[in-house]
Amino acid sequence: MILLFRFLSRWPLVVLHGLGWLLGWLVFCASPTYRRRFIANIRQAGLNWWQGLAAVGQTGCMVMETPRLWFGRPVPVRWAQGAELLVQRALDAGKGVLILTPHLGCFEMIPQEYARRFGAVQPITVLYRPSRQPYLREVVATARQRKNLLTAPTTMAGVKQLLKALRAGQCVGLLPDQVPPEGLGVWAPFFGREAYTMTLSARLAQQTGAQVVLVRGERLSWARGYRFHAQALQEPLPDDLVSAAAAINRAMEELILSSPGQYLWGYSRYKQPRKESV
């Protein structure tokens, strides 16, 4: 599997995105279950079909660009006006930085770009769930071994690692729209429907006083690279975990609606959590 990823990593980004676009539409047309969930999630967000149509192909682009991002040459990245300064000021506060992003655009590039731009100041630690397939586990572990980019598993030891990093003034990255295992979240509204939502992001911010920064990795057209947008969390997180989870969901909704054509609408966001202990 690593050899396949390394082979694909040499391909031009424009070719990978073109193949990915076709792949996205192929899966959409071939899988009725996936297609129904995709459309239902778009409608749940209050959007019409045309507003989310581009996400069909963009989902395939996300899949096909991964080998290039993990093993290939650097890709063009730019920052939106004020984004770098916002992250730098959050680091300067010295209480740690919690970067939150949904399954939107090129979220895989966010920790890589942070490590490149700010890693010499403070490293970033990202939470990940080890794959159940041994061959994929090896690929992911190899790909994410980068300077100033650390990983923490979804275990109690991993959570302690995140807390330690923030208390040291470092950065932590999370995908708060990911459905956590049973017992590690609460039910909170997401686009008007109750969704099982992780409490880890709120607990990390509350326990450490870390600066919460919302980041969106925009995938530019015609394989021109990526643009990173950043903004501070607009409202203080309430002490109550359910209310805090709902506040974070609202922040994720705003990011998603700013670029609905790049969200992973096929993700089963409203599923029942699985039983698993950390």
Secondary structure as GFF3:
##gff-version 3
##sequence-region A 1 278
A	DSSP	alpha_helix	2	9	.	.	.	ID=ss1
A	DSSP	alpha_helix	13	30	.	.	.	ID=ss2
A	DSSP	alpha_helix	32	44	.	.	.	ID=ss3
A	DSSP	alpha_helix	49	52	.	.	.	ID=ss4
A	DSSP	alpha_helix	54	71	.	.	.	ID=ss5
A	DSSP	beta_strand	77	79	.	.	.	ID=ss6
A	DSSP	alpha_helix	83	92	.	.	.	ID=ss7
A	DSSP	beta_strand	97	100	.	.	.	ID=ss8
A	DSSP	alpha_helix	109	118	.	.	.	ID=ss9
A	DSSP	beta_strand	124	128	.	.	.	ID=ss10
A	DSSP	alpha_helix	134	143	.	.	.	ID=ss11
A	DSSP	beta_strand	149	153	.	.	.	ID=ss12
A	DSSP	alpha_helix	156	167	.	.	.	ID=ss13
A	DSSP	beta_strand	171	174	.	.	.	ID=ss14
A	DSSP	beta_strand	185	190	.	.	.	ID=ss15
A	DSSP	beta_strand	193	198	.	.	.	ID=ss16
A	DSSP	alpha_helix	200	208	.	.	.	ID=ss17
A	DSSP	beta_strand	211	219	.	.	.	ID=ss18
A	DSSP	three_ten_helix	221	223	.	.	.	ID=ss19
A	DSSP	beta_strand	226	232	.	.	.	ID=ss20
A	DSSP	alpha_helix	241	258	.	.	.	ID=ss21
A	DSSP	three_ten_helix	260	262	.	.	.	ID=ss22
###
